[in-house]
Amino acid sequence: MPKLVLSTSTGFSGKAFIVAAMSTACTAWLMHQAPTQSADVSLHASDDIPAHATRDGASATATQSAQTAASTPPAAPAYRVETAQVTHSFSEAATKLGVDAATAAQLARALAGRLDFRRDLQPGSEVRFVFRNDNAPADANAQTNMQTNAQAASQPVAATSASTAASPDDDLPLAVRISTGKTSHDLFLYRNLDGKAFYYGADGQSNAPSFTRYPLAYTRVSSAFSPNRLDPVTHRWAAHEGVDLAAPAGTPVHATARGTVTFAGWETGYGRVIKIKNFGDYSTTFAHLSRFAKSLRAGAQVRTGQVIGYVGSTGWATGPHLHYEVHVDHVPKNPLTVALPQRSGMSAEEKEHFAQQVAQFEPML
Ligand SMILES: [Zn+2]
């Protein structure tokens, strides 16, 4: 038992042990034994050294693997590059190469701002994927996972999602190129600290559509989303399928996500109302407006953040406010709490790491 070894040793041999432990050969053993060892050595005078030794050991591991990766550039067999011609659709071509439907949809979403998959992807277009081969030696992506897991382990909350989302043996493409004949678009896999997979362009910018939570600068929530409330105007109990955000009349109202205006006009109760079909299953409703933005009409495309109208009190409203609804698959959800697709920004450190991956995989495309 380590306890016996250490408790019978002198202070000198304790230090010798620590020096030995700092050589990377012993690192794995040290890390396994760390809790017991720390407790035991704390009996000696130099009781904070083992903690340092443990940390040094851990960083030695990371350094060692980084050096391994740097000194042995990834051999070709570590990765495979697969190419398919688009004969029918992108998802069909992607599926042919072993990409599952959810990943194909994620890739399509990541390029949604730049590429119209129906219009731009004609027969003859080509898709190219870089995959990591099974049982391949450690590579940049494996390092990412190692770091992710190490950091997740220190954050118990994140650990669960990391273990489910970041299985290092999954087969997500590391890099993707879609060539339409005229132009090509690249995407690169990146996992955030929770291990969640995202695809970014080489510049690290995400083009995935996202939602903002609030459509205006409001002063207060004057009425909450509720399955049943006494309507202040009709004096009947009914569901309040949105949230009322009080704001001075004339306050600009912004689209919370890009989409297509399906209705802009007058409806009983709502007064002047705009309805937008956003991407995916999402749609949004903006009611009691005093007026619409210029040129806003049914069929118009709107961008996230675009001013679509102005706060008023048209329809059944007791004062100026925006009645705002978010529907997911036609079911009204609480706009203040509903899960919304968000863009995942990268920290400076993540960006640096991502740039290394781009530099590694871009030449393979
Ligand atoms: Zn309302």
Residues whose N, C-alpha, C, O or C-beta is under 5 A from the ligand:
A	BS01	ZN	V243 D244 H323
